[in-house]
Amino acid sequence: MQRESPEAADSALVLNGGWRSIEFQATVALAAMLTPLNSTMLAVGLPAIRSHFDVGVGEMALLISVYLVAVAAMQPVSGRLGDAFGSIRVMMIGLVLLIAISAISALATSLPMLILMRGLQGAATALVLPNGIAVLRRRTPSARLGTVLGMNGAALSIAAATGPVVGGALLLAGDWRLLFLVNVPLSVVAIAMLLRLSPDKGHGRSTLNIDLPSLGALVLIFASLVLIGSATRVENPAFLIAGGALLPVTVAAYWLRSRRGGSIVEFRFFGARNFRAAASSQALTNLVMYSFLVSLPLYLVDLRGVSDQVVSLVLFSLMAAMIALSPVGGALTDRVGRRPLLLGGGFVIAVATVALVVLFDDPPLAAIIGPLIGVGIGLGISGPARSSAALEAWGRDVAGSVSGTFSMMRYAGAIVGAAVIAALLGPDPGEGAFRLLALVLAGGAILNLFASLEIRDRPKAAADGPLEPGAPALERP
């Protein structure tokens, strides 16, 4: 009798529901949550780290930026590693590395050492996130994929939203070193849970192709955008000049390398209509969300005199709406299809951002919270549909690479958003500058709506079948 594959066994497990299905989803979510948690948790510890090493704001900006660049650039690499050696194995390797790197970070004796470890920490967590999504794609039947991705998206948003709270609690319990050491027990628990899942073998080392020159160029592209984005925070024009000069050079270098057949980003995935549209939507929605999360505190504190506590509550309204609606959006995605949820969510985001443009004329605080909740609702409704459409555009055999490229677009949108903020706000922004930024973000939200129009729901009969290289034709009406 033929033995059932791990993927088939877990697909039946997810489809049937019950405690084991919840355990499977929780295992993947716990491991993946460490990436956004480490991204936001450190923010509250920056003053303590700055005081400990007696450095300036620019060095602290570098500590944040190096993590973001490492996570963004490593997404496609992580996905390829998962396809070659098995996604679960690569996730556990990433967690083991995170344990070691976090322990060393807590023992850092200088800021350069801590910055180096922070970059390596980003690379380690990047091995986990896209491969977790790939495991869900491989082991979840299409009829339940939206629901599962909605729950996973809510978990990731919870990790991002609670990161500052967790960081604050750790600082009360000790010092900034606990912000790194907390990864040790969390990673140990995640590894123990992953060991309970059936392993996936991957396609073998011979299928792995990582072009190091193009990876280096991609790192520099993201680094140049981060330099531009940091110009506003540290009020240093040198950051803007350096980033502006480096960006076209690195983009040209990547283009030349790709012309010779070397590219760390698998552009062939964009040949599938659904993936291309979903990836574009992913970048645009994250640009809008990240830009609001970064720029609104500047506006509310500097121009409106609002306290930090109130600002936190305002921003939490967006995150809370997104967390609450993600599971709902996932369940509806499986019931009515990917396209209606993407269009509905995109429409809500566009209306909310346009409302913010209209309101940016000394509005009451309550008038800002309403549209922000609207943005969160739109993101929650459309997120699972977006991920489902992208992952289903290609077969399960390349789920890691597809997930890695799609996840990279999320971080690319956030990094571009930071650069847009720097370019439009400058060191001393006024009401007009913030209104212009809101107008640009409304344009991004409208572009996202047009990108969502390109999504086509694939025939249900083909949704679970293995896709051959020509399979994107299934997506066409």
DRENPA-340216 format. One line per 8 residues: number of its first residue (from 1); for each residue x, y, z of C-alpha. Coordinates in nm, 2 decimals, decimal comma, m for minus. Layout:
BEGIN
NUM) X Y Z | ...
***
This chain:
BEGIN
1) 0,00 0,00 0,00 | 0,14 0,34 m0,10 | 0,23 0,56 0,20 | 0,06 0,90 0,23 | 0,29 1,20 0,19 | 0,34 1,45 0,48 | 0,18 1,72 0,26 | m0,13 1,51 0,19
9) m0,16 1,40 0,56 | m0,15 1,76 0,68 | m0,39 1,88 0,40 | m0,65 1,63 0,54 | m0,57 1,75 0,89 | m0,64 2,11 0,80 | m0,94 2,03 0,60 | m1,10 1,83 0,88
17) m1,03 2,09 1,14 | m1,01 2,01 1,51 | m0,74 2,04 1,77 | m0,46 1,90 1,55 | m0,54 2,15 1,27 | m0,52 2,44 1,53 | m0,19 2,30 1,66 | m0,05 2,28 1,30
25) m0,14 2,64 1,23 | m0,02 2,76 1,57 | 0,31 2,60 1,52 | 0,38 2,78 1,19 | 0,24 3,11 1,33 | 0,46 3,10 1,65 | 0,78 3,06 1,44 | 0,68 3,32 1,19
33) 0,58 3,57 1,46 | 0,94 3,62 1,57 | 1,02 3,82 1,25 | 0,77 4,11 1,31 | 0,81 4,08 1,69 | 1,19 4,15 1,66 | 1,12 4,43 1,42 | 0,90 4,64 1,66
41) 1,01 4,51 2,00 | 1,35 4,69 1,99 | 1,20 5,04 1,93 | 1,13 5,10 2,30 | 1,49 4,99 2,39 | 1,67 5,24 2,16 | 1,70 5,51 2,43 | 1,86 5,27 2,67
49) 2,09 5,13 2,41 | 2,19 5,48 2,30 | 2,26 5,58 2,66 | 2,46 5,26 2,73 | 2,69 5,31 2,43 | 2,68 5,69 2,44 | 2,61 5,74 2,07 | 2,39 5,96 1,86
57) 2,05 5,92 1,68 | 2,22 5,83 1,35 | 2,37 5,52 1,50 | 2,04 5,42 1,64 | 1,88 5,46 1,29 | 2,15 5,23 1,16 | 2,06 4,97 1,42 | 1,70 4,97 1,29
65) 1,78 4,99 0,93 | 2,03 4,70 0,91 | 1,76 4,46 1,04 | 1,50 4,58 0,78 | 1,75 4,55 0,49 | 1,86 4,20 0,59 | 1,51 4,08 0,63 | 1,40 4,22 0,30
73) 1,69 4,10 0,09 | 1,70 3,75 0,24 | 1,33 3,67 0,16 | 1,40 3,53 m0,19 | 1,71 3,35 m0,07 | 1,51 3,20 0,21 | 1,24 3,07 m0,02 | 1,49 2,91 m0,25
81) 1,66 2,74 0,04 | 1,33 2,60 0,15 | 1,25 2,46 m0,19 | 1,59 2,29 m0,21 | 1,63 2,15 0,15 | 1,28 2,16 0,29 | 1,09 2,45 0,44 | 1,06 2,31 0,79
89) 1,43 2,22 0,80 | 1,52 2,58 0,69 | 1,28 2,73 0,95 | 1,45 2,53 1,23 | 1,80 2,63 1,10 | 1,69 2,99 1,11 | 1,56 2,95 1,47 | 1,89 2,79 1,58
97) 2,08 3,07 1,43 | 1,85 3,32 1,60 | 1,92 3,16 1,94 | 2,30 3,19 1,89 | 2,29 3,54 1,74 | 2,05 3,68 2,01 | 2,27 3,54 2,28 | 2,58 3,70 2,13
105) 2,38 4,03 2,08 | 2,30 4,04 2,45 | 2,68 4,02 2,53 | 2,77 4,29 2,28 | 3,05 4,51 2,41 | 3,03 4,78 2,14 | 2,77 4,93 1,91 | 2,94 4,81 1,58
113) 2,92 4,46 1,72 | 2,55 4,50 1,81 | 2,48 4,64 1,46 | 2,65 4,34 1,30 | 2,45 4,10 1,51 | 2,13 4,29 1,44 | 2,18 4,24 1,07 | 2,25 3,87 1,12
121) 1,94 3,85 1,34 | 1,74 3,99 1,05 | 1,89 3,73 0,81 | 1,81 3,45 1,06 | 1,44 3,55 1,11 | 1,41 3,59 0,73 | 1,48 3,21 0,70 | 1,16 3,15 0,90
129) 0,88 3,38 0,76 | 0,85 3,29 0,39 | 0,91 2,92 0,46 | 0,63 2,92 0,72 | 0,39 3,06 0,45 | 0,53 2,79 0,21 | 0,44 2,51 0,46 | 0,09 2,65 0,48
137) 0,06 2,66 0,10 | 0,19 2,31 0,06 | m0,02 2,15 0,33 | m0,35 2,34 0,31 | m0,61 2,26 0,05 | m0,72 2,55 m0,17 | m1,07 2,54 m0,01 | m0,92 2,64 0,32
145) m0,61 2,84 0,22 | m0,77 3,18 0,27 | m0,89 3,10 0,62 | m0,56 2,96 0,72 | m0,37 3,26 0,58 | m0,61 3,50 0,75 | m0,54 3,35 1,09 | m0,17 3,35 1,02
153) m0,19 3,72 0,91 | m0,37 3,81 1,23 | m0,10 3,64 1,43 | 0,18 3,83 1,25 | m0,01 4,16 1,30 | m0,05 4,08 1,67 | 0,32 4,02 1,70 | 0,40 4,35 1,53
161) 0,14 4,54 1,74 | 0,25 4,40 2,07 | 0,62 4,42 2,01 | 0,65 4,76 2,19 | 0,44 4,63 2,48 | 0,66 4,32 2,52 | 0,97 4,54 2,49 | 0,85 4,78 2,75
169) 0,77 4,49 2,99 | 1,12 4,34 2,94 | 1,28 4,68 3,01 | 1,09 4,71 3,33 | 1,21 4,36 3,43 | 1,58 4,43 3,34 | 1,78 4,61 3,08 | 1,79 4,62 2,69
177) 1,98 4,29 2,68 | 1,66 4,11 2,76 | 1,52 4,23 2,43 | 1,76 3,99 2,26 | 1,76 3,71 2,52 | 1,39 3,67 2,50 | 1,44 3,51 2,16 | 1,61 3,21 2,31
185) 1,31 3,06 2,50 | 1,07 3,16 2,22 | 1,28 2,99 1,96 | 1,33 2,68 2,17 | 0,95 2,64 2,20 | 0,91 2,70 1,83 | 1,17 2,44 1,74 | 1,01 2,19 1,97
193) 0,67 2,24 1,80 | 0,82 2,22 1,45 | 0,97 1,89 1,54 | 0,62 1,75 1,58 | 0,54 1,82 1,21 | 0,62 1,58 0,93 | 0,94 1,69 0,76 | 0,96 1,79 0,39
201) 1,27 1,69 0,20 | 1,29 1,96 m0,07 | 1,42 1,91 m0,42 | 1,79 1,87 m0,34 | 2,10 2,09 m0,34 | 2,14 2,06 m0,72 | 1,82 2,27 m0,77 | 1,96 2,56 m0,56
209) 2,08 2,87 m0,74 | 2,17 3,18 m0,55 | 2,34 3,45 m0,75 | 2,56 3,63 m0,50 | 2,64 3,94 m0,71 | 2,27 4,01 m0,76 | 2,21 3,95 m0,39 | 2,47 4,21 m0,31
217) 2,32 4,46 m0,55 | 1,97 4,39 m0,40 | 2,11 4,46 m0,05 | 2,26 4,79 m0,17 | 1,93 4,89 m0,34 | 1,74 4,84 m0,02 | 2,02 5,01 0,18 | 2,01 5,32 m0,04
225) 1,64 5,35 0,00 | 1,68 5,31 0,38 | 1,94 5,59 0,38 | 1,69 5,81 0,20 | 1,42 5,71 0,45 | 1,65 5,78 0,75 | 1,72 6,14 0,63 | 1,40 6,27 0,79
233) 1,44 6,09 1,12 | 1,80 6,20 1,19 | 1,78 6,54 1,00 | 2,10 6,47 0,82 | 2,11 6,57 0,45 | 2,42 6,35 0,40 | 2,19 6,04 0,43 | 1,97 6,18 0,16
241) 2,26 6,26 m0,07 | 2,43 5,92 m0,01 | 2,11 5,73 m0,07 | 2,02 5,93 m0,38 | 2,36 5,87 m0,53 | 2,37 5,50 m0,45 | 2,03 5,41 m0,57 | 2,06 5,45 m0,95
249) 2,41 5,29 m0,94 | 2,29 4,98 m0,76 | 1,97 4,95 m0,97 | 2,18 4,97 m1,29 | 2,42 4,71 m1,15 | 2,13 4,47 m1,07 | 1,98 4,53 m1,42 | 2,31 4,45 m1,59
257) 2,36 4,14 m1,38 | 2,01 4,01 m1,46 | 2,07 4,07 m1,83 | 2,36 3,82 m1,80 | 2,12 3,56 m1,64 | 2,19 3,63 m1,28 | 1,91 3,74 m1,05 | 1,83 3,66 m0,69
265) 1,47 3,77 m0,76 | 1,28 3,52 m0,98 | 1,12 3,76 m1,22 | 0,95 3,47 m1,40 | 0,69 3,46 m1,13 | 0,56 3,80 m1,24 | 0,47 3,64 m1,57 | 0,17 3,49 m1,39
273) m0,11 3,75 m1,39 | m0,24 3,68 m1,04 | 0,11 3,68 m0,89 | 0,20 4,00 m1,07 | m0,12 4,18 m0,95 | m0,10 4,04 m0,60 | 0,27 4,13 m0,56 | 0,20 4,49 m0,68
281) m0,09 4,51 m0,44 | 0,13 4,38 m0,16 | 0,39 4,65 m0,22 | 0,13 4,93 m0,25 | m0,07 4,84 0,06 | 0,24 4,81 0,27 | 0,36 5,14 0,14 | 0,04 5,30 0,25
289) 0,02 5,13 0,59 | 0,39 5,18 0,69 | 0,38 5,54 0,58 | 0,08 5,62 0,80 | 0,24 5,44 1,09 | 0,56 5,64 1,06 | 0,43 5,98 0,96 | 0,12 6,02 1,18
297) 0,32 6,03 1,50 | 0,53 6,31 1,35 | 0,22 6,50 1,26 | 0,03 6,45 1,58 | 0,32 6,52 1,81 | 0,49 6,81 1,63 | 0,20 6,99 1,48 | m0,10 6,90 1,70
305) 0,08 6,86 2,04 | m0,07 6,52 2,11 | 0,09 6,30 2,38 | 0,28 5,98 2,29 | 0,02 5,77 2,48 | m0,27 5,91 2,26 | m0,06 5,86 1,95 | m0,02 5,50 2,04
313) m0,39 5,46 2,08 | m0,45 5,62 1,74 | m0,21 5,39 1,56 | m0,34 5,09 1,75 | m0,69 5,16 1,60 | m0,55 5,07 1,26 | m0,37 4,76 1,38 | m0,67 4,64 1,59
321) m0,90 4,67 1,29 | m0,66 4,47 1,07 | m0,61 4,20 1,33 | m0,99 4,16 1,39 | m1,08 4,15 1,02 | m0,80 3,93 0,89 | m0,97 3,60 1,00 | m1,30 3,73 0,86
329) m1,13 3,82 0,53 | m0,97 3,48 0,51 | m1,30 3,29 0,57 | m1,48 3,51 0,32 | m1,20 3,46 0,07 | m1,27 3,08 0,07 | m1,64 3,14 0,04 | m1,67 3,40 m0,24
337) m1,33 3,40 m0,40 | m1,01 3,61 m0,41 | m1,11 3,88 m0,64 | m1,42 4,02 m0,46 | m1,23 4,05 m0,13 | m0,93 4,22 m0,29 | m1,16 4,47 m0,47 | m1,37 4,53 m0,16
345) m1,07 4,57 0,07 | m0,89 4,79 m0,19 | m1,20 5,01 m0,22 | m1,22 5,06 0,16 | m0,85 5,15 0,17 | m0,89 5,40 m0,11 | m1,19 5,57 0,04 | m1,02 5,59 0,38
353) m0,70 5,75 0,25 | m0,89 6,00 0,03 | m1,09 6,09 0,35 | m0,76 6,16 0,53 | m0,65 6,39 0,25 | m0,97 6,59 0,29 | m0,94 6,59 0,67 | m0,57 6,71 0,67
361) m0,67 7,07 0,76 | m0,65 7,08 1,14 | m0,90 6,80 1,19 | m1,03 6,68 1,53 | m0,85 6,37 1,65 | m1,16 6,15 1,62 | m1,19 6,24 1,25 | m0,84 6,09 1,19
369) m0,92 5,77 1,38 | m1,22 5,69 1,17 | m1,03 5,67 0,83 | m0,74 5,48 1,00 | m0,98 5,22 1,12 | m1,11 5,21 0,76 | m0,75 5,14 0,63 | m0,72 4,86 0,89
377) m1,05 4,71 0,78 | m0,95 4,72 0,42 | m0,61 4,56 0,49 | m0,77 4,29 0,70 | m1,03 4,20 0,44 | m0,80 4,19 0,14 | m0,48 4,05 0,30 | m0,57 3,67 0,29
385) m0,71 3,70 m0,06 | m0,39 3,87 m0,18 | m0,16 3,61 m0,03 | m0,38 3,32 m0,16 | m0,39 3,46 m0,51 | m0,01 3,50 m0,52 | 0,07 3,16 m0,38 | m0,18 2,97 m0,60
393) m0,05 3,13 m0,92 | 0,24 2,88 m0,91 | 0,26 2,51 m0,81 | 0,34 2,38 m0,46 | 0,68 2,26 m0,58 | 0,81 2,62 m0,58 | 0,60 2,74 m0,29 | 0,91 2,86 m0,10
401) 1,05 3,07 m0,38 | 0,70 3,21 m0,46 | 0,65 3,30 m0,09 | 1,00 3,45 m0,06 | 0,95 3,68 m0,37 | 0,60 3,78 m0,26 | 0,72 3,85 0,10 | 1,01 4,06 m0,03
409) 0,75 4,29 m0,20 | 0,59 4,35 0,14 | 0,92 4,49 0,28 | 1,00 4,67 m0,04 | 0,68 4,86 0,00 | 0,77 4,96 0,35 | 1,12 5,07 0,26 | 0,99 5,28 m0,04
417) 0,73 5,43 0,20 | 1,01 5,55 0,43 | 1,19 5,70 0,13 | 0,88 5,88 0,02 | 0,83 6,02 0,37 | 1,19 6,16 0,37 | 1,15 6,31 0,03 | 0,81 6,48 0,10
425) 0,84 6,58 0,46 | 1,20 6,69 0,50 | 1,36 6,79 0,83 | 1,09 7,04 0,94 | 0,75 6,96 0,78 | 0,44 7,17 0,80 | 0,07 7,11 0,75 | 0,11 7,13 0,37
433) 0,39 6,87 0,36 | 0,17 6,62 0,55 | m0,13 6,70 0,32 | 0,09 6,63 0,02 | 0,21 6,30 0,17 | m0,15 6,20 0,24 | m0,24 6,28 m0,13 | 0,05 6,06 m0,25
441) m0,06 5,78 m0,03 | m0,42 5,82 m0,16 | m0,28 5,78 m0,51 | m0,10 5,46 m0,39 | m0,43 5,33 m0,25 | m0,61 5,40 m0,58 | m0,33 5,23 m0,78 | m0,37 4,93 m0,55
449) m0,74 4,92 m0,65 | m0,64 4,91 m1,01 | m0,39 4,63 m0,94 | m0,66 4,43 m0,77 | m0,88 4,45 m1,08 | m0,62 4,23 m1,25 | m0,68 3,94 m1,01 | m0,87 3,65 m1,16
457) m1,02 3,37 m0,95 | m0,88 3,04 m1,09 | m1,13 2,75 m1,16 | m1,19 2,55 m0,85 | m1,12 2,23 m1,03 | m0,76 2,34 m1,10 | m0,69 2,51 m0,77 | m0,53 2,21 m0,59
465) m0,37 2,05 m0,89 | 0,01 2,06 m0,96 | 0,09 2,35 m1,19 | 0,32 2,31 m1,49 | 0,53 2,60 m1,63 | 0,25 2,70 m1,86 | m0,02 2,68 m1,59 | m0,06 3,06 m1,54
473) m0,29 3,04 m1,84 | m0,55 2,90 m1,60 | m0,58 3,25 m1,44 | m0,71 3,42 m1,75 | m1,08 3,46 m1,78
***
